Amino acid sequence: MASSPPALLVRVEAARIDAGAELENLTRGRTDVGALVSFLGLCRDEGGALAALEIEHYPGMAEAEIGRVAAQALERWPLQGLLVVHRFGVIVPGEAIVLVAMLARHRGEAFAAAEFLMDYLKTSAPFWKKQRLAAGGDAGWVEAKAQDEAAAARWDD
């Protein structure tokens, strides 16, 4: 049986992420894969200090840029499918912010591609994040951390 073409799905939306349903949809009818690797990023409360995370983006631009980098992942690794769902708006601790999932024949390329996409999303994706504090007010815009930048640098050619 011939392999199906790779699925490339990128969405940026305000709706809560149903990871189970997303992964079921991604794998439905796919008998050409041996690995599904996923990452679900959650909003944490920063020790009780954070009431919410507010994420902003430019509609259309964010999807296009994530799609461009996702296409790079499809070129670098022999994937059968790739999914990125990223939320925007107000996200409270415990809720999902991002879901990244990779389908591949073998786990190695699926893990590598998932790390590549998450490193990009953490450091370079066109999102702006502001922390709303539990005590009131906000802590300003969130910058990429040095360890995130170092992790992303390993993918530079």
Buried (B, 14 or more C-beta within 10 A) or exposed (E): EEEBEBBBBBBBEEEEBEBEEBBEEBBEEBEBBEBBBBBBBEBEBBEEEBBBBBBEBEEEEBBEBBBEBBBBBBEBBBBBBBBBBBBBEBBEBEBBBBBBBBBBBEEEBBBBBBBBBBBBBBBBBBBEBBBBEBEEEEEEEBEEEEEBBEBBEEBEE
